[in-house]
Amino acid sequence: MTHPQPPGSPRARIPQQPLPPGPQVRAGLWKRCLWGGLALWVLTALVTYATKNTTLLPTLILLGSFLVPAVFVLWAYERHGRDLGVHLILGCFLVGGVLGVLGASVMEYYLLHPSVWMFVGVGLIEEAVKLLALMYVLRHHPRVRGLRAGLVLGATVGFGFAAFESAGYAFNAAVTMKGIDLRSLLETEVLRGLLAPFGHGLWTAIAGAVLLSYRRPDGRFRFAAPVVVTYAGVALLHALWDSMHGIALWLVVRLTSTGLDRALFAEGYLPAPTSAQKHLFTLFSVGGLVLVSLLGIVWARSLARRDPSWSSTP
């Protein structure tokens, strides 16, 4: 017959308590982060302008570069990625973003040279390094598969890439030979913030969705034909986006017979349009960006509709 152990006995067992739930994100947090972050960015810009305090530039650059990408990632997590976990979202955004930027910088430095096809190379390299970064983050998570996971995590890597890249562009815009150009910095951050949802995050979401939809149950990545074709497709969208300025200018030259020398394009030089051609140039450049964005949005939505769990998520 066994006797119950006293409470202080070393053999006494403490009943197992259920583990506390992981960190949860309140619904609608992305809206509060958007408006709160925007208010902080505007306040930082006003104080920097009023005091000429250059020590505030890193704060201004980081707020402006990370606000929109981080908000979109938070929105995607709230709506469609709660089961993926906060740690995986943060890993894709930070680790994936940094590795993507570093990999693209090294490969573009050694492999690309000024030419007509340079932006095609940029698209191929940057979309490849973002997918490799996604694969690296997910190497110890074999169960993460499917279209929905690929859309959310691919977008997260893409937005992380966009945030770090935008910070670099903002820094370059601020530092000039004549000193700090605050106006150029703010214009760069506003423009890249407005365009961020239609660039890296969208393209890597598409490629990541197809990549994870063909991932094997044991966690190995399978580079089937649809994965390769999708990668080539998003790289093409990327190249069209980056080269839209040159494409619009070339179209202006083709449609107008005066003002610009067509032979300049053969030497890789892109002259500025004349005052009479600026309206047509703006139409082609903005219209081209809108068209590329619509193609990417339609493509991403078609992938989302193929996954029943996408529409069932809160």
Rosetta blueprint (number, residue, H / E / L):
1 M L
2 T L
3 H L
4 P L
5 Q L
6 P L
7 P L
8 G L
9 S L
10 P L
11 R L
12 A L
13 R L
14 I L
15 P L
16 Q L
17 Q L
18 P L
19 L L
20 P L
21 P L
22 G L
23 P L
24 Q L
25 V L
26 R L
27 A L
28 G L
29 L H
30 W H
31 K H
32 R H
33 C H
34 L H
35 W H
36 G H
37 G H
38 L H
39 A H
40 L H
41 W H
42 V H
43 L H
44 T H
45 A H
46 L H
47 V H
48 T H
49 Y H
50 A H
51 T H
52 K L
53 N L
54 T H
55 T H
56 L H
57 L H
58 P H
59 T H
60 L H
61 I H
62 L H
63 L H
64 G H
65 S H
66 F H
67 L H
68 V H
69 P H
70 A H
71 V H
72 F H
73 V H
74 L H
75 W H
76 A H
77 Y H
78 E H
79 R H
80 H H
81 G L
82 R H
83 D H
84 L H
85 G L
86 V H
87 H H
88 L H
89 I H
90 L H
91 G H
92 C H
93 F H
94 L H
95 V H
96 G H
97 G H
98 V H
99 L H
100 G H
101 V H
102 L H
103 G H
104 A H
105 S H
106 V H
107 M H
108 E H
109 Y H
110 Y H
111 L H
112 L L
113 H L
114 P L
115 S L
116 V L
117 W L
118 M H
119 F H
120 V H
121 G H
122 V H
123 G H
124 L H
125 I H
126 E H
127 E H
128 A H
129 V H
130 K H
131 L H
132 L H
133 A H
134 L H
135 M H
136 Y H
137 V H
138 L L
139 R L
140 H L
141 H L
142 P L
143 R L
144 V L
145 R L
146 G L
147 L H
148 R H
149 A H
150 G H
151 L H
152 V H
153 L H
154 G H
155 A H
156 T H
157 V H
158 G H
159 F H
160 G H
161 F H
162 A H
163 A H
164 F H
165 E H
166 S H
167 A H
168 G H
169 Y H
170 A H
171 F H
172 N H
173 A H
174 A H
175 V E
176 T E
177 M L
178 K L
179 G E
180 I E
181 D L
182 L H
183 R H
184 S H
185 L H
186 L H
187 E H
188 T H
189 E H
190 V H
191 L H
192 R H
193 G H
194 L H
195 L H
196 A H
197 P H
198 F H
199 G L
200 H H
201 G H
202 L H
203 W H
204 T H
205 A H
206 I H
207 A H
208 G H
209 A H
210 V H
211 L H
212 L H
213 S H
214 Y L
215 R L
216 R L
217 P L
218 D L
219 G L
220 R L
221 F L
222 R L
223 F L
224 A L
225 A H
226 P H
227 V H
228 V H
229 V H
230 T H
231 Y H
232 A H
233 G H
234 V H
235 A H
236 L H
237 L H
238 H H
239 A H
240 L H
241 W H
242 D H
243 S L
244 M H
245 H H
246 G H
247 I H
248 A H
249 L H
250 W H
251 L H
252 V H
253 V H
254 R H
255 L H
256 T L
257 S L
258 T L
259 G L
260 L L
261 D L
262 R L
263 A H
264 L H
265 F H
266 A H
267 E L
268 G L
269 Y L
270 L L
271 P L
272 A L
273 P L
274 T L
275 S L
276 A L
277 Q L
278 K H
279 H H
280 L H
281 F H
282 T H
283 L H
284 F H
285 S H
286 V H
287 G H
288 G H
289 L H
290 V H
291 L H
292 V H
293 S H
294 L H
295 L H
296 G H
297 I H
298 V H
299 W H
300 A H
301 R H
302 S H
303 L H
304 A H
305 R H
306 R L
307 D L
308 P H
309 S H
310 W H
311 S H
312 S H
313 T L
314 P L
